[in-house]
Amino acid sequence: MAKPVALVTGGARGIGLATARRLASDHRIALLDLEAGALEQAASLCGADTITAVCDITDQAQVDAAVAKVVAEAGGIDVVFSNAGIGGGGSLRLLDPDVLAAIVNVNLTGNWRLIHSCLPYLIERRGYVIANASASALLPAIGIGAYASSKAGLEQLMNVLRSEVAHLGVDVGVSYFWFVGTDMVDGAESEMGRVGGLRSEMPGPLKRIVSVESVGEKLATGIRKRARRVVAPRWVTPVFFLRGIISGLVERGADEIAAELDDATAERIAETGAFSAAFRSSQAGHHSAAENVGRSLGD
């Protein structure tokens, strides 16, 4: 009997690759990413029958071509893990408004392009789709406002989609993680100066980093169970029920961190400009941001 087919975006590294490797024992894996070299290396870790496609999720033609390739080679799609994304940090009021546009174009619109293209095949096989949102969608995430907003939009999009496709036999999940030890987090702290280093000033469990391996294991388990929600670390779960209270506590303690964020963002803007200041040096692009910033994928 043929294995079910699991398509993973941002699959060349980080959370995407960690999840794909753990699914490979009982799924045929299809990896989508922008980095061709890293993609081939990742595929070697997921089985000889792994399918790969270089794909920019902000480009509908590329998305449709990649999905068509997977279907042509594997016969269909049973699982989609829509994971590709970019980060960005800094004081919202000081950054160029195009920072938000760039991040939303990848993290919200780009993910939807991919999911939308896969839906006919998921419906055909009564499959499962999970999108990688973020715990930052659940509370006022000072310093990563554009990123958190894009992830909150993705969460709500998936919640609506769940209601719209349940009668077709498709299940929909959302994952919520805080800081995970990926290139996105590590790169921000090493490349973005004081803006990237603000995590260390957060209180208690908020500053802790969860390993990519543990997150990949949680996701693989959740995917096999067709879970509605996958979370890490454990403190994220109560946030769903205490959202209003926790948001109020965050707001009351925000003044000092927000002032530090303003200073750090201003320093970075002076060095790089109000758009590039939000991104790691390896991400920064022009104001046609979706094309350029969107070239660094994979939460």
Backbone as numpy.savetxt, mean C-alpha at the origin, in Angstrom:
# Nx Ny Nz CAx CAy CAz Cx Cy Cz
-5.25 -31.11 -9.84 -6.10 -29.92 -9.84 -5.22 -28.68 -9.84
-5.56 -27.71 -10.69 -4.75 -26.50 -10.82 -4.84 -25.65 -9.55
-3.73 -25.03 -9.21 -3.72 -24.13 -8.06 -4.54 -22.88 -8.37
-5.18 -22.28 -7.36 -5.78 -20.96 -7.57 -4.69 -19.94 -7.88
-5.06 -18.92 -8.63 -4.10 -17.91 -9.09 -4.21 -16.67 -8.22
-3.08 -16.24 -7.67 -3.04 -15.04 -6.82 -2.19 -13.98 -7.49
-2.80 -12.85 -7.80 -2.11 -11.71 -8.41 -1.74 -10.72 -7.32
-0.48 -10.32 -7.28 0.03 -9.43 -6.24 0.72 -8.25 -6.90
0.29 -7.02 -6.58 0.99 -5.84 -7.08 2.00 -5.36 -6.05
2.97 -4.58 -6.53 4.08 -4.23 -5.65 4.79 -5.49 -5.21
4.87 -6.46 -6.12 5.29 -7.81 -5.75 6.78 -8.07 -5.76
7.57 -7.07 -6.12 9.01 -7.30 -6.25 9.76 -7.21 -4.94
9.11 -6.69 -3.91 9.80 -6.51 -2.64 8.78 -6.29 -1.53
9.26 -6.13 -0.32 8.43 -5.69 0.80 7.26 -6.60 1.10
6.14 -5.98 1.45 4.95 -6.71 1.85 4.43 -7.59 0.72
4.47 -7.09 -0.50 3.97 -7.87 -1.62 4.73 -9.17 -1.80
6.05 -9.09 -1.81 6.86 -10.29 -1.99 6.74 -11.23 -0.80
6.74 -10.68 0.42 6.62 -11.53 1.61 5.31 -12.31 1.59
4.25 -11.68 1.13 2.95 -12.35 1.05 2.95 -13.40 -0.06
3.46 -13.02 -1.22 3.49 -13.95 -2.35 4.28 -15.21 -2.02
5.40 -15.06 -1.36 6.22 -16.23 -1.01 5.45 -17.19 -0.12
4.63 -16.65 0.77 3.89 -17.50 1.70 2.64 -18.10 1.05
2.19 -17.51 -0.03 1.06 -18.08 -0.76 1.50 -19.12 -1.79
2.78 -19.11 -2.14 3.24 -19.90 -3.28 3.08 -21.40 -3.09
2.98 -21.86 -1.85 2.85 -23.30 -1.63 1.54 -23.86 -2.16
0.50 -23.03 -2.18 -0.80 -23.53 -2.64 -1.50 -22.59 -3.63
-0.76 -21.62 -4.18 -1.29 -20.74 -5.21 -0.26 -20.61 -6.34
-0.76 -20.38 -7.54 0.13 -19.94 -8.60 0.21 -18.42 -8.51
1.42 -17.88 -8.47 1.62 -16.47 -8.19 1.82 -15.68 -9.48
1.20 -14.51 -9.54 1.45 -13.53 -10.59 1.92 -12.24 -9.91
3.12 -11.80 -10.23 3.70 -10.61 -9.62 3.69 -9.45 -10.61
3.16 -8.31 -10.18 3.21 -7.08 -10.96 4.04 -6.05 -10.22
4.90 -5.36 -10.94 5.73 -4.32 -10.34 6.34 -3.50 -11.47
6.93 -2.36 -11.11 7.58 -1.51 -12.10 9.03 -1.87 -12.35
9.66 -2.55 -11.41 11.09 -2.79 -11.50 11.34 -4.18 -12.10
11.70 -4.19 -13.37 11.82 -5.46 -14.09 12.87 -6.38 -13.46
14.03 -5.84 -13.12 15.09 -6.66 -12.54 14.69 -7.27 -11.22
14.15 -6.44 -10.34 13.72 -6.93 -9.03 12.56 -7.90 -9.17
11.73 -7.70 -10.18 10.58 -8.57 -10.41 11.02 -9.98 -10.75
12.01 -10.10 -11.60 12.49 -11.43 -11.98 13.14 -12.14 -10.80
13.87 -11.38 -10.00 14.49 -11.98 -8.81 13.42 -12.45 -7.84
12.38 -11.64 -7.67 11.28 -12.02 -6.78 10.58 -13.27 -7.28
10.39 -13.36 -8.58 9.70 -14.51 -9.16 10.45 -15.81 -8.87
11.76 -15.73 -8.82 12.55 -16.93 -8.56 12.31 -17.47 -7.16
11.73 -16.65 -6.28 11.45 -17.07 -4.91 10.03 -17.60 -4.74
9.24 -17.52 -5.81 7.81 -17.86 -5.70 7.39 -19.05 -6.56
8.34 -19.75 -7.13 8.00 -20.93 -7.90 8.27 -20.76 -9.38
8.59 -21.87 -10.04 8.95 -21.84 -11.46 7.80 -21.40 -12.35
6.56 -21.56 -11.87 5.41 -21.20 -12.69 4.92 -19.77 -12.43
5.71 -18.97 -11.71 5.31 -17.59 -11.41 5.24 -16.76 -12.68
4.18 -15.98 -12.78 3.98 -15.07 -13.91 4.42 -13.67 -13.48
5.07 -12.94 -14.37 5.48 -11.57 -14.04 5.01 -10.62 -15.13
4.74 -9.38 -14.72 4.41 -8.33 -15.67 4.88 -7.00 -15.10
5.63 -6.26 -15.90 6.02 -4.90 -15.51 4.81 -4.01 -15.74
4.43 -3.25 -14.71 3.16 -2.52 -14.79 3.18 -1.29 -13.90
2.80 -0.15 -14.47 2.56 1.08 -13.73 1.05 1.17 -13.50
0.62 1.06 -12.27 -0.82 1.01 -12.00 -1.53 2.33 -12.24
-0.80 3.41 -12.52 -1.45 4.67 -12.87 -1.77 4.74 -14.36
-1.37 3.74 -15.11 -1.58 3.70 -16.56 -2.56 2.57 -16.88
-3.78 2.93 -17.28 -4.82 1.92 -17.48 -4.45 0.92 -18.56
-3.79 1.38 -19.61 -3.41 0.46 -20.68 -2.42 -0.59 -20.18
-1.46 -0.15 -19.36 -0.50 -1.11 -18.79 -1.19 -2.08 -17.84
-2.11 -1.57 -17.05 -2.85 -2.43 -16.12 -3.63 -3.49 -16.88
-4.38 -3.06 -17.89 -5.19 -4.01 -18.64 -4.33 -5.05 -19.35
-3.18 -4.61 -19.87 -2.28 -5.55 -20.55 -1.69 -6.57 -19.58
-1.33 -6.11 -18.39 -0.76 -7.01 -17.38 -1.79 -8.04 -16.93
-3.00 -7.59 -16.67 -4.06 -8.50 -16.25 -4.37 -9.50 -17.36
-4.42 -9.02 -18.59 -4.68 -9.92 -19.72 -3.58 -10.97 -19.85
-2.33 -10.59 -19.60 -1.23 -11.55 -19.66 -1.40 -12.64 -18.61
-1.76 -12.23 -17.39 -1.96 -13.21 -16.32 -3.07 -14.18 -16.68
-4.17 -13.66 -17.18 -5.31 -14.52 -17.53 -4.94 -15.45 -18.68
-4.21 -14.93 -19.67 -3.81 -15.76 -20.81 -2.91 -16.91 -20.38
-2.02 -16.66 -19.43 -1.06 -17.69 -19.02 -1.62 -18.63 -17.95
-2.49 -18.09 -17.08 -2.97 -18.89 -15.95 -4.41 -19.35 -16.10
-5.15 -18.74 -17.02 -6.53 -19.14 -17.24 -7.56 -18.36 -16.46
-7.13 -17.56 -15.51 -8.05 -16.77 -14.70 -7.35 -16.19 -13.49
-8.13 -15.56 -12.62 -7.60 -14.97 -11.39 -8.56 -15.30 -10.25
-8.02 -15.84 -9.17 -8.83 -16.18 -8.00 -8.65 -15.20 -6.85
-7.46 -14.64 -6.72 -7.12 -13.75 -5.60 -6.37 -12.55 -6.15
-6.70 -11.37 -5.65 -5.93 -10.16 -5.93 -5.51 -9.53 -4.62
-4.21 -9.30 -4.47 -3.70 -8.49 -3.36 -3.19 -7.19 -3.97
-4.00 -6.14 -3.83 -3.67 -4.83 -4.40 -2.84 -4.06 -3.39
-1.54 -4.10 -3.58 -0.60 -3.68 -2.55 0.27 -2.50 -2.96
0.37 -2.21 -4.26 1.29 -1.18 -4.72 0.93 0.18 -4.11
1.95 0.92 -3.73 1.70 2.23 -3.16 2.97 3.02 -2.96
2.82 4.32 -2.72 3.95 5.19 -2.40 3.66 5.93 -1.11
4.72 6.30 -0.42 4.60 7.09 0.80 4.86 8.56 0.53
4.84 9.33 1.57 5.12 10.76 1.48 4.89 11.39 2.83
5.72 12.37 3.19 5.59 12.95 4.52 5.87 14.43 4.54
5.42 15.06 5.60 5.63 16.49 5.79 4.36 17.18 6.23
4.48 18.43 6.57 3.34 19.24 6.99 2.46 19.55 5.79
1.21 19.16 5.85 0.30 19.34 4.71 0.25 20.78 4.23
0.18 21.72 5.14 -0.03 23.11 4.74 1.19 23.72 4.06
2.36 23.11 4.27 3.59 23.65 3.68 3.95 22.98 2.36
3.46 21.78 2.15 3.79 21.04 0.93 2.95 21.51 -0.25
3.47 21.31 -1.44 2.74 21.59 -2.67 1.47 20.73 -2.70
0.33 21.30 -3.08 -0.90 20.50 -3.17 -0.80 19.31 -4.12
0.12 19.39 -5.08 0.28 18.27 -6.00 0.84 17.03 -5.33
1.39 17.18 -4.13 1.81 16.00 -3.37 0.62 15.08 -3.12
-0.48 15.67 -2.67 -1.69 14.87 -2.43 -2.17 14.24 -3.73
-2.19 15.02 -4.81 -2.66 14.49 -6.09 -1.82 13.30 -6.54
-0.50 13.40 -6.37 0.40 12.33 -6.79 0.16 11.06 -5.99
0.04 11.21 -4.68 -0.12 10.04 -3.82 -1.48 9.38 -4.04
-2.52 10.18 -4.16 -3.86 9.63 -4.43 -3.88 8.91 -5.77
-3.17 9.44 -6.75 -3.19 8.82 -8.08 -2.63 7.40 -8.07
-1.69 7.14 -7.18 -1.15 5.79 -7.04 -1.97 4.98 -6.03
-2.07 5.50 -4.82 -2.59 4.70 -3.70 -4.10 4.46 -3.76
-4.83 5.36 -4.39 -6.28 5.20 -4.49 -6.69 4.88 -5.92
-6.48 5.83 -6.82 -6.93 5.63 -8.20 -6.20 4.47 -8.87
-4.88 4.40 -8.68 -4.11 3.32 -9.30 -4.54 1.95 -8.81
-4.75 1.82 -7.51 -5.23 0.54 -6.98 -6.60 0.20 -7.55
-7.45 1.21 -7.69 -8.77 0.93 -8.25 -8.69 0.52 -9.71
-7.78 1.12 -10.48 -7.60 0.70 -11.87 -7.30 -0.80 -11.94
-6.41 -1.25 -11.08 -6.02 -2.66 -11.07 -7.18 -3.55 -10.65
-7.83 -3.19 -9.55 -8.94 -4.00 -9.05 -10.08 -4.05 -10.06
-10.41 -2.91 -10.64 -11.48 -2.84 -11.62 -11.20 -3.75 -12.81
-9.95 -3.76 -13.26 -9.58 -4.60 -14.39 -9.68 -6.09 -14.06
-9.44 -6.43 -12.80 -9.48 -7.84 -12.36 -10.88 -8.33 -12.03
-11.80 -7.43 -11.77 -13.11 -7.83 -11.25 -13.86 -8.84 -12.13
-13.88 -8.70 -13.45 -14.61 -9.71 -14.24 -14.10 -11.13 -13.99
-12.80 -11.27 -13.79 -12.22 -12.60 -13.57 -12.47 -13.08 -12.15
-12.47 -12.16 -11.19 -12.82 -12.52 -9.82 -14.28 -12.95 -9.73
-15.14 -12.26 -10.44 -16.56 -12.62 -10.44 -16.75 -14.00 -11.07
-16.03 -14.25 -12.14 -16.14 -15.54 -12.83 -15.78 -16.70 -11.91
-14.80 -16.48 -11.03 -14.33 -17.55 -10.14 -14.78 -17.37 -8.69
-15.66 -16.40 -8.46 -16.14 -16.12 -7.11 -14.93 -15.96 -6.17
-14.06 -15.04 -6.56 -12.78 -14.89 -5.91 -12.76 -13.91 -4.75
-11.56 -13.46 -4.45 -11.31 -12.63 -3.26 -10.30 -11.55 -3.61
-10.56 -10.34 -3.17 -9.63 -9.22 -3.36 -9.39 -8.55 -2.03
-8.13 -8.25 -1.75 -7.78 -7.49 -0.55 -6.85 -6.35 -0.96
-7.12 -5.17 -0.43 -6.30 -3.99 -0.71 -5.53 -3.60 0.55
-4.31 -3.19 0.36 -3.47 -2.79 1.48 -3.70 -1.31 1.79
-4.56 -1.05 2.76 -4.77 0.32 3.22 -3.69 0.63 4.26
-4.06 1.06 5.43 -3.08 1.41 6.46 -3.81 1.73 7.74
-3.17 1.46 8.87 -3.73 1.90 10.14 -3.78 3.42 10.22
-2.99 4.10 9.38 -3.04 5.56 9.36 -4.36 6.08 8.82
-5.16 5.21 8.20 -6.49 5.60 7.74 -7.47 5.74 8.90
-7.09 5.26 10.08 -8.02 5.17 11.20 -7.89 6.28 12.23
-6.81 7.06 12.15 -6.60 8.10 13.15 -5.80 9.24 12.54
-5.77 10.41 13.18 -5.04 11.55 12.61 -3.54 11.27 12.59
-3.02 10.90 11.43 -1.62 10.48 11.29 -0.77 11.70 10.96
-0.37 12.41 11.99 0.39 13.65 11.80 1.69 13.36 11.06
1.95 14.14 10.03 3.19 14.00 9.27 3.07 13.18 8.01
2.02 12.39 7.90 1.80 11.60 6.68 0.36 11.79 6.20
-0.09 13.05 6.23 -1.49 13.34 5.96 -1.95 12.96 4.57
-1.13 13.22 3.55 -1.53 12.87 2.19 -1.61 11.36 2.02
-0.63 10.67 2.56 -0.62 9.20 2.51 -1.83 8.64 3.26
-2.07 9.12 4.48 -3.18 8.62 5.28 -4.52 8.88 4.59
-4.64 10.04 3.96 -5.88 10.37 3.26 -6.12 9.43 2.09
-5.05 9.11 1.36 -5.20 8.19 0.23 -5.61 6.80 0.71
-5.07 6.39 1.85 -5.39 5.07 2.39 -6.79 5.03 2.99
-7.22 6.14 3.57 -8.60 6.21 4.07 -9.58 6.10 2.91
-9.24 6.75 1.79 -10.08 6.63 0.61 -10.12 5.21 0.08
-8.97 4.55 0.10 -8.92 3.16 -0.36 -9.74 2.25 0.55
-9.66 2.48 1.85 -10.47 1.69 2.78 -11.96 1.83 2.46
-12.42 3.06 2.29 -13.84 3.27 2.04 -14.25 2.70 0.69
-13.38 2.84 -0.30 -13.66 2.26 -1.61 -13.90 0.76 -1.50
-13.06 0.09 -0.74 -13.19 -1.36 -0.58 -14.43 -1.72 0.23
-14.77 -0.91 1.21 -15.98 -1.16 1.99 -17.23 -1.08 1.11
-17.25 -0.09 0.21 -18.38 0.03 -0.71 -18.38 -1.14 -1.70
-17.21 -1.45 -2.22 -17.12 -2.56 -3.18 -17.61 -3.86 -2.56
-17.27 -4.09 -1.31 -17.70 -5.31 -0.62 -19.22 -5.47 -0.71
-19.93 -4.39 -0.46 -21.39 -4.44 -0.50 -21.92 -4.63 -1.92
-21.19 -4.12 -2.89 -21.67 -4.17 -4.27 -21.40 -5.50 -4.96
-20.42 -6.26 -4.49 -20.09 -7.51 -5.19 -20.36 -8.77 -4.37
-20.85 -8.60 -3.15 -21.12 -9.78 -2.31 -22.12 -10.72 -2.98
-23.13 -10.16 -3.64 -24.14 -11.01 -4.28 -23.58 -11.76 -5.48
-22.39 -11.39 -5.92 -21.73 -12.07 -7.04 -20.73 -13.12 -6.58
-20.64 -13.29 -5.25 -19.75 -14.31 -4.70 -18.33 -13.87 -4.47
-18.04 -12.57 -4.62 -16.69 -12.05 -4.42 -16.58 -11.48 -3.01
-15.55 -11.88 -2.29 -15.28 -11.35 -0.96 -14.20 -10.28 -1.03
-14.30 -9.29 -0.15 -13.41 -8.13 -0.18 -12.80 -7.91 1.19
-11.50 -7.75 1.23 -10.79 -7.48 2.48 -9.96 -6.22 2.41
-9.58 -5.74 3.58 -8.70 -4.58 3.70 -7.65 -4.90 4.75
-6.40 -4.54 4.49 -5.36 -4.72 5.50 -4.95 -3.37 6.08
-4.65 -3.41 7.38 -4.32 -2.19 8.13 -3.05 -2.45 8.93
-1.96 -1.86 8.49 -0.70 -1.99 9.21 -0.19 -0.62 9.61
0.62 -0.58 10.65 1.26 0.65 11.09 2.64 0.67 10.45
3.69 0.90 11.17 5.02 0.93 10.56 5.53 -0.49 10.33
5.85 -0.79 9.07 6.39 -2.09 8.70 7.80 -1.87 8.16
8.69 -2.79 8.44 10.09 -2.63 8.05 10.34 -2.84 6.58
9.80 -1.93 5.76 9.96 -1.99 4.30 10.89 -0.87 3.84
11.19 -0.87 2.53 11.98 0.21 1.96 11.30 1.56 2.16
9.96 1.57 2.16 9.23 2.82 2.33 9.55 3.46 3.67
9.50 2.67 4.73 9.76 3.19 6.07 11.25 3.43 6.29
12.06 2.44 5.95 13.50 2.59 6.15 14.06 3.72 5.30
13.59 3.83 4.06 14.07 4.87 3.17 13.70 6.26 3.64
12.48 6.40 4.17 12.06 7.71 4.68 12.97 8.16 5.81
13.31 7.25 6.68 14.12 7.63 7.85 15.56 7.93 7.46
16.05 7.29 6.40 17.44 7.51 6.01 17.61 8.65 5.01
16.54 8.96 4.24 16.68 9.92 3.15 15.97 11.25 3.39
15.07 11.32 4.37 14.23 12.52 4.49 14.53 13.35 5.73
15.68 13.16 6.32 16.09 14.01 7.43 15.13 13.97 8.59
14.86 15.13 9.18 14.01 15.20 10.37 12.58 14.80 10.08
12.08 15.06 8.87 10.72 14.65 8.53 10.59 13.13 8.62
11.56 12.42 8.06 11.53 10.97 8.09 11.79 10.38 9.45
12.39 11.16 10.34 12.75 10.65 11.65 11.74 10.89 12.75
10.60 11.47 12.41 9.61 11.82 13.44 8.97 10.59 14.09
9.05 9.44 13.44 8.49 8.22 14.04 9.07 7.98 15.43
10.35 8.24 15.58 11.03 7.96 16.85 10.50 8.81 18.00
9.78 9.89 17.68 9.24 10.76 18.72 7.81 10.39 19.11
7.24 9.39 18.46 5.88 8.98 18.78 5.86 8.21 20.09
4.74 8.25 20.80 4.67 7.59 22.10 4.50 6.07 22.00
5.07 5.37 22.96 4.82 3.95 23.18 4.82 3.09 21.94
3.75 2.30 21.77 3.70 1.33 20.68 3.63 1.96 19.29
3.33 3.25 19.21 3.21 3.89 17.91 4.53 3.97 17.16
5.63 3.89 17.88 6.93 4.02 17.22 7.52 2.67 16.78
6.89 1.59 17.18 7.46 0.27 16.91 7.25 -0.16 15.46
8.23 -0.87 14.93 8.18 -1.37 13.56 7.88 -2.87 13.58
6.93 -3.28 12.75 6.57 -4.69 12.60 7.38 -5.27 11.44
7.83 -6.49 11.55 8.65 -7.09 10.49 7.81 -7.41 9.26
8.45 -7.30 8.11 7.80 -7.67 6.85 7.36 -9.13 6.87
8.18 -9.98 7.45 7.88 -11.41 7.47 6.59 -11.70 8.24
6.42 -11.05 9.39 5.21 -11.30 10.17 3.97 -10.77 9.46
4.10 -9.66 8.78 2.98 -9.10 8.03 2.63 -10.01 6.85
3.64 -10.52 6.16 3.38 -11.45 5.06 2.65 -12.69 5.53
3.02 -13.19 6.71 2.35 -14.36 7.26 0.90 -14.06 7.60
0.65 -12.90 8.21 -0.73 -12.52 8.54 -1.58 -12.37 7.29
-1.01 -11.78 6.26 -1.76 -11.60 5.03 -2.06 -12.93 4.35
-1.08 -13.81 4.29 -1.32 -15.11 3.66 -2.42 -15.88 4.39
-2.39 -15.81 5.71 -3.45 -16.46 6.50 -4.80 -15.81 6.22
-4.83 -14.48 6.19 -6.08 -13.77 5.92 -6.62 -14.06 4.54
-5.74 -14.14 3.56 -6.17 -14.43 2.19 -6.78 -15.82 2.10
-6.17 -16.78 2.75 -6.72 -18.14 2.71 -8.09 -18.21 3.39
-8.31 -17.35 4.38 -9.59 -17.31 5.08 -10.59 -16.35 4.43
-10.15 -15.65 3.37 -10.97 -14.61 2.73 -11.44 -13.60 3.77
-10.49 -13.14 4.57 -10.80 -12.28 5.72 -11.28 -10.90 5.29
-12.17 -10.35 6.08 -12.64 -8.98 5.88 -11.57 -7.98 6.28
-10.74 -8.35 7.25 -9.78 -7.41 7.83 -8.52 -8.16 8.26
-7.36 -7.60 7.96 -6.07 -8.12 8.44 -5.33 -6.95 9.08
-4.86 -7.13 10.32 -4.24 -6.01 11.04 -2.92 -6.42 11.68
-2.06 -5.43 11.88 -0.83 -5.59 12.67 -0.29 -4.18 12.95
0.23 -3.96 14.15 0.27 -4.85 15.31 -1.10 -4.97 15.97
-1.15 -5.69 17.08 -2.45 -6.01 17.70 -3.21 -4.80 18.18
-2.48 -3.71 18.55 -3.19 -2.55 19.09 -4.08 -1.88 18.05
-3.91 -2.22 16.77 -4.74 -1.61 15.72 -6.20 -2.03 15.87
-6.46 -3.27 16.31 -7.83 -3.77 16.37 -8.75 -2.91 17.24
-8.36 -2.53 18.47 -9.26 -1.69 19.26 -9.54 -0.32 18.64
-8.66 0.14 17.76 -8.87 1.45 17.15 -10.17 1.49 16.36
-10.56 0.37 15.77 -11.81 0.34 15.01 -13.01 0.69 15.89
-12.96 0.30 17.14 -14.09 0.49 18.04 -13.97 1.76 18.89
-12.75 2.28 19.00 -12.50 3.46 19.84 -11.97 4.62 19.03
-12.33 4.64 17.77 -11.75 5.61 16.83 -11.90 7.05 17.30
-13.10 7.41 17.71 -13.35 8.79 18.13 -12.54 9.17 19.35
-12.48 8.28 20.33 -11.74 8.56 21.56 -10.25 8.68 21.28
-9.72 7.74 20.50 -8.29 7.75 20.21 -7.91 8.97 19.38
-8.76 9.34 18.43 -8.48 10.53 17.63 -8.41 11.77 18.51
-9.30 11.85 19.48 -9.27 12.98 20.41 -8.00 13.03 21.23
-7.53 11.87 21.67 -6.29 11.82 22.44 -5.10 12.23 21.58
-5.08 11.78 20.33 -3.99 12.16 19.42 -3.98 13.67 19.22
-5.16 14.24 19.01 -5.24 15.68 18.77 -4.76 16.48 19.97
-5.10 16.02 21.18 -4.69 16.76 22.37 -3.18 16.75 22.58
-2.54 15.71 22.10 -1.09 15.62 22.28 -0.30 16.02 21.05
-0.94 16.70 20.10 -0.31 16.92 18.80 0.55 18.16 18.70
0.37 19.13 19.60 0.99 20.44 19.40 2.50 20.38 19.23
3.16 19.67 20.11 4.62 19.64 20.07 5.13 18.94 18.81
4.49 17.81 18.48 4.91 17.08 17.28 4.63 17.91 16.03
3.48 18.59 15.98 3.13 19.40 14.81 4.11 20.55 14.62
4.52 21.17 15.71 5.49 22.26 15.62 6.83 21.76 15.10
7.25 20.61 15.60 8.49 20.00 15.12 8.37 19.63 13.65
7.20 19.14 13.25 6.97 18.78 11.86 7.07 20.01 10.95
6.50 21.12 11.39 6.59 22.36 10.61 8.04 22.74 10.35
8.84 22.71 11.41 10.25 23.09 11.28 10.99 22.13 10.35
10.75 20.83 10.54 11.44 19.83 9.73 11.03 19.93 8.26
9.74 20.18 8.01 9.27 20.30 6.64 9.85 21.54 5.97
9.88 22.65 6.70 10.44 23.89 6.15 11.91 23.70 5.76
12.65 23.00 6.59 14.06 22.71 6.27 14.17 21.90 4.99
13.33 20.90 4.89 13.40 20.03 3.71 12.96 20.77 2.45
11.95 21.61 2.56 11.50 22.40 1.41 12.62 23.33 0.93
13.34 23.91 1.87 14.45 24.78 1.50 15.52 24.03 0.71
15.64 22.75 0.96 16.66 21.94 0.29 16.18 21.40 -1.06
14.90 21.02 -1.14 14.44 20.26 -2.31 13.24 20.86 -3.04
12.52 21.81 -2.43 11.30 22.32 -3.01 10.06 21.72 -2.36
8.92 22.39 -2.56 7.71 22.03 -1.83 7.03 20.77 -2.33
7.42 20.28 -3.49 6.89 19.00 -3.96 7.82 17.86 -3.56
9.07 17.95 -3.97 10.02 16.86 -3.71 10.28 16.65 -2.23
10.01 17.66 -1.42 10.24 17.54 0.03 9.44 16.40 0.65
8.34 16.03 0.03 7.46 15.00 0.60 7.97 13.59 0.37
8.93 13.42 -0.52 9.29 12.09 -0.97 10.76 11.78 -0.71
11.05 10.50 -0.65 12.44 10.07 -0.64 13.12 10.53 -1.92
14.42 10.72 -1.86 15.15 11.19 -3.04 14.97 10.25 -4.22
14.79 8.97 -3.95 14.59 7.99 -5.03 13.19 8.06 -5.63
12.26 8.78 -5.00 10.90 8.90 -5.50 10.63 10.22 -6.20
11.33 11.27 -5.80 10.93 12.62 -6.20 10.86 12.76 -7.71
9.78 13.38 -8.18 9.59 13.59 -9.61 9.20 15.02 -9.90
8.54 15.21 -11.02 8.09 16.53 -11.41 6.63 16.69 -11.00
6.02 17.80 -11.38 4.64 18.02 -10.99 3.66 17.21 -11.82
4.14 16.55 -12.87 3.32 15.52 -13.53 3.52 14.24 -12.72
3.16 14.33 -11.45 3.64 13.41 -10.42 3.21 11.98 -10.63
2.05 11.75 -11.16 1.58 10.37 -11.27 2.53 9.55 -12.12
3.09 10.15 -13.15 3.99 9.42 -14.03 5.32 9.15 -13.37
5.82 10.13 -12.62 7.18 10.04 -12.10 7.26 9.46 -10.70
6.49 10.01 -9.77 6.51 9.49 -8.41 5.98 8.08 -8.39
5.02 7.77 -9.25 4.42 6.44 -9.28 5.35 5.35 -9.75
6.62 5.66 -9.94 7.56 4.63 -10.39 8.23 3.90 -9.24
7.83 4.23 -8.01 8.38 3.48 -6.88 7.23 2.82 -6.15
6.99 1.55 -6.45 5.80 0.87 -5.96 6.13 -0.17 -4.92
5.15 -0.46 -4.08 5.24 -1.60 -3.17 5.40 -1.18 -1.75
4.26 -1.19 -0.99 4.31 -0.84 0.43 5.21 -1.80 1.16
